[in-house]
Amino acid sequence: MLYLDTRGRISEADDYSFTKAIVEGIAPGGGLFVPQEVPHLTIDEICDLAALPYAQRAALIYERFGVDLPKERIRELMEASYGDNFDDPAICPIANVGDGMHVLELWHGPTSAFKDMALQCLPQFFSAAIGELRKKGEAKEDILILVATSGDTGKAALEGFADREHISIIVFFPAGGVSDMQRLQMVTQRGDNVGVWGVHGNFDDCQTNVKFAFNDVAFNERLASEFNIKLSSANSINWGRLLPQVCYYVSAYACLVAQGSVAKGEPIDVCVPTGNFGNILAAYYAKCMGTPIARLVCASNENNVLTDFINSGIYDISKREFKLTPSPSMDILVSSNLERQLFELCGRDGERVKGWMDDLKRDKRFVVDDVTRERIQELYVGDWVTDDDCFASIREVWREHGYLMDPHTAVAWTVAQRCKGERPMLVASTAHWAKFGVNVFRALQEIPAGAPLPPEVAQMSGIRLNELISKMTCCQRIPAGLANLDKMEVRFTQETEGTPDGIEGSVLGFLE
Ligand SMILES: *Cc1c(COP(=O)(O)O)cnc(C)c1O
């Protein structure tokens, strides 16, 4: 199976396989890789997955996608990805919370966020891919992964890539734009091949300037000649991040049928708390593979550019203010993975996609044609949630169902409730509540977003606050990785400007 460039610039001669595409990260024309074809599973094949352990379900889907590694190797890598590094043998269990509402818990991995689903897996395949490319003489440099993170990706990537051979990793996060717990998780990361920088600016400043570094030819030549280093990306624009996410939607459908919540073949709706559009795009590909998904519900917080886009076909950030909300991993203006969806829905017309992306860069807006807009509206429902409504849902679902949600999950829950029709609804739950204790506490205590905490609470560490919340909620469990953070040494305190020089300077500093 070969890969295409969403900006349509791969010539016939460049055959990008899965392994090559994930090591490259970004396609040569500046677009993103997408598979030439999406494999189809029959409804029986999908439902039969429920009888297998999760790792084998994922392995089967990788094989169908024509991943260019031997079958046995894929299976081994999946078993290393999804084993006792997760705290639930189901890997991503489903909680049935109320009538026809099914919550897919994607946060049972080592960092308690859904990014682990992809980032426990991608590094396994990445190492294997480099090994293969070396064997064939197609790679000689070491790889440096650059990650721009709005919080959860950073830690999950560090954890996935720490101490892997021939790979190092630097993470850039918006200083002041992530939670206390998220920051602590990153700055205490172990491993000899890792670097962490706080950036003055917001997530988009991090992402834009990391992208700049990737596309800066002179900079990349210098890295190659002076350090024998080649850059790559583990951001959700990497196809190796997306494919593991496709697996859990197919798998979740099989589980819903196996547990009797859904009849075989009966369509469900899926609601996803969306930031960079990776998670919901994975659900789209799962649908393309034959998973009976009717509507894709795209849930946003007050940064609701995607809601407007789905409803109007106009993506416009020219007058938008970036807002900090209680769901920081969704505080995004430019949703990079939307580019893949546009490519798929406009008839895979790379020239047109390139035009829209150029418009976005130049004018901070683009407008899709009517046919593409209609296709988007056939597939997607978009809606958004205020900070207050998000908090109200956390409180109500706790009181009514004894189920405690993090603010990202609560955004999706709120939208899902509003949009729920006859069909069962699968809600993607993307973080454990204890990663966002401050705002879960506000929600439970009816303190508005951004309002001060009571003085005795304000002075608590994130860890103590979580213990308090656990007490308030009949001993809700706190994952070990979060409970012990204050006992770990802080290793990284550097900060840098959110500019091309700031980012490139940090990379050079790390390598020297
Ligand atoms: C990354 C993240 C999201 C957004 O996912 P996308 O794939 O970027 O749309 C939502 N919730 C949490 C907790 C996240 O970490």
The ligand as a Tripos MOL2 file, in Angstrom:
@<TRIPOS>MOLECULE
LIG
   15    15     1     0     0
SMALL
NO_CHARGES

@<TRIPOS>ATOM
      1 C1         -5.2490   15.8780   22.0030 C.3       1 LIG1
      2 C2         -6.4670   15.8880   22.8180 C.ar      1 LIG1
      3 C3         -7.7180   16.1770   22.2620 C.ar      1 LIG1
      4 C4         -7.8890   16.5700   20.8120 C.3       1 LIG1
      5 O1         -7.6280   15.5270   19.9250 O.3       1 LIG1
      6 P1         -7.3500   15.8340   18.3780 P.3       1 LIG1
      7 O2         -6.9490   14.5260   17.8200 O.co2     1 LIG1
      8 O3         -6.2230   16.8300   18.3600 O.co2     1 LIG1
      9 O4         -8.5800   16.3850   17.8070 O.co2     1 LIG1
     10 C5         -8.8120   16.1050   23.0810 C.ar      1 LIG1
     11 N1         -8.7020   15.8030   24.3880 N.ar      1 LIG1
     12 C6         -7.5150   15.5430   24.9650 C.ar      1 LIG1
     13 C7         -7.4470   15.2490   26.4240 C.3       1 LIG1
     14 C8         -6.3630   15.5650   24.2010 C.ar      1 LIG1
     15 O5         -5.1800   15.2990   24.7680 O.3       1 LIG1
@<TRIPOS>BOND
     1     1     2 1
     2     2     3 ar
     3     2    14 ar
     4     3     4 1
     5     3    10 ar
     6     4     5 1
     7     5     6 1
     8     6     7 2
     9     6     8 1
    10     6     9 1
    11    10    11 ar
    12    11    12 ar
    13    12    13 1
    14    12    14 ar
    15    14    15 1
@<TRIPOS>SUBSTRUCTURE
     1 LIG1         1 GROUP 0 **** ****
